[in-house]
Amino acid sequence: QVQLVESGGGLVQAGGSLRISCAASGRISSIVTMGWYRQAPGNQRELVATITGGGNTNYADYVKGRFAISRDHAKNTVYLQMNSLKPEDIAVYYCYCRSALYQYWGQGTQVTVSS
C-alpha cells in the first residue's frame, strides 16, 4: 500500500504561480511513476504530468511550457510547479502513483484561478 497526501493548493490570480506537493508513504520502493491529474467540475479526470523514477517526464499539451513536475526521492515527494495559471486550470489536482500492479490516488487539492 502507498499513501499520498497533497498540499499547497489555493487561490491565485490569473498569470500567477502555485506549487503543489505530494508526499508518499508506505511501500515507496514499489513506486514506478508518480504524477498529477486534475478534474474540473463536470469534466473527466485528465492527465497533467507524470515523472518516472529515472526522471523522464510527460506533460499534457495544455500545460506544456507552463507547468513543471519534479521529484525528490529523499523526501518521497513529487511537486508540480504551475506558472502562468489560467482560469481554465481551475480543478481539483490529484496526486497519482503507479507500481507494477497497482495505482494509488491522493485525496486531491483544489486550485482556483481568479480572472
C-alpha positions as CSV (number, residue, x, y, z in Angstrom):
1,Q,0.0,0.0,0.0
2,V,1.0,3.6,-0.7
3,Q,-0.5,6.6,0.8
4,L,-0.4,10.0,-0.9
5,V,-1.0,13.4,0.7
6,E,-1.3,16.5,-1.3
7,S,-0.7,20.1,-0.1
8,G,-0.2,23.6,-1.5
9,G,-3.4,24.2,-3.4
10,G,-5.3,27.5,-3.1
11,L,-6.4,30.7,-4.8
12,V,-4.2,32.6,-7.2
13,Q,-4.7,35.3,-9.7
14,A,-4.5,34.6,-13.4
15,G,-0.9,34.8,-14.6
16,G,0.3,33.8,-11.2
17,S,2.1,30.8,-9.9
18,L,1.5,28.0,-7.4
19,R,3.4,24.9,-6.3
20,I,1.6,21.8,-5.1
21,S,3.3,18.9,-3.4
22,C,2.5,15.2,-2.8
23,A,4.2,13.2,-0.1
24,A,4.2,9.4,-0.5
25,S,4.5,6.9,2.4
26,G,4.2,3.2,2.7
27,R,5.7,0.9,0.1
28,I,7.7,3.6,-1.5
29,S,10.1,1.1,-3.2
30,S,7.3,-0.2,-5.3
31,I,6.6,3.1,-7.0
32,V,7.4,3.3,-10.7
33,T,5.8,6.5,-11.8
34,M,4.3,9.5,-10.0
35,G,2.3,12.3,-11.3
36,W,-0.7,14.6,-11.3
37,Y,-4.1,14.5,-12.8
38,R,-6.9,17.1,-12.5
39,Q,-10.6,17.2,-12.6
40,A,-12.7,20.3,-13.2
41,P,-16.4,20.4,-12.3
42,G,-18.4,18.4,-14.9
43,N,-15.3,17.1,-16.6
44,Q,-13.5,13.8,-16.5
45,R,-10.2,13.4,-14.7
46,E,-7.3,14.2,-17.1
47,L,-3.6,13.8,-17.1
48,V,-1.4,16.8,-16.2
49,A,2.1,15.4,-15.9
50,T,4.0,12.3,-14.9
51,I,7.6,11.5,-13.9
52,T,9.4,8.2,-13.7
53,G,12.0,7.2,-11.2
54,G,14.6,7.9,-13.7
55,G,13.3,11.5,-14.2
56,N,11.6,11.1,-17.5
57,T,8.7,13.5,-17.7
58,N,5.5,13.6,-19.7
59,Y,3.1,16.6,-20.0
60,A,-0.3,17.2,-21.3
61,D,-0.3,19.6,-24.3
62,Y,-2.4,22.2,-22.4
63,V,0.3,22.6,-19.6
64,K,3.5,22.3,-21.6
65,G,5.8,25.2,-21.1
66,R,3.8,26.4,-18.1
67,F,3.9,23.5,-15.6
68,A,6.9,21.6,-14.4
69,I,6.9,18.3,-12.5
70,S,9.8,17.3,-10.2
71,R,10.5,14.5,-7.8
72,D,12.6,14.5,-4.6
73,H,13.5,10.8,-3.9
74,A,14.9,11.6,-0.5
75,K,11.7,13.2,0.6
76,N,9.4,10.8,-1.3
77,T,7.7,13.8,-2.7
78,V,6.6,15.0,-6.1
79,Y,6.0,18.6,-6.9
80,L,4.0,20.4,-9.6
81,Q,5.2,24.0,-10.3
82,M,2.4,25.8,-12.1
83,N,3.2,29.1,-13.8
84,S,1.1,31.4,-16.0
85,L,-2.1,30.0,-14.5
86,K,-5.3,30.5,-16.4
87,P,-8.9,30.2,-15.3
88,E,-9.2,27.0,-17.3
89,D,-6.6,25.5,-14.9
90,I,-9.2,25.5,-12.1
91,A,-9.7,22.0,-10.9
92,V,-9.0,19.6,-8.1
93,Y,-5.5,18.3,-8.6
94,Y,-4.9,14.6,-7.7
95,C,-1.6,13.1,-7.0
96,Y,-1.1,9.7,-8.6
97,C,1.5,6.9,-8.4
98,R,1.8,3.6,-10.1
99,S,3.6,0.4,-9.1
100,A,3.9,-2.7,-11.2
101,L,0.5,-3.9,-10.2
102,Y,-1.5,-1.0,-8.6
103,Q,-2.4,2.6,-8.9
104,Y,-2.9,4.9,-6.0
105,W,-4.5,8.3,-5.7
106,G,-4.4,11.1,-3.2
107,Q,-7.5,13.0,-1.9
108,G,-6.9,16.0,-4.1
109,T,-6.1,19.6,-3.6
110,Q,-8.2,22.5,-5.0
111,V,-6.6,25.0,-7.3
112,T,-8.6,28.1,-8.1
113,V,-7.5,30.9,-10.5
114,S,-9.3,34.2,-10.4
115,S,-9.6,36.2,-13.6
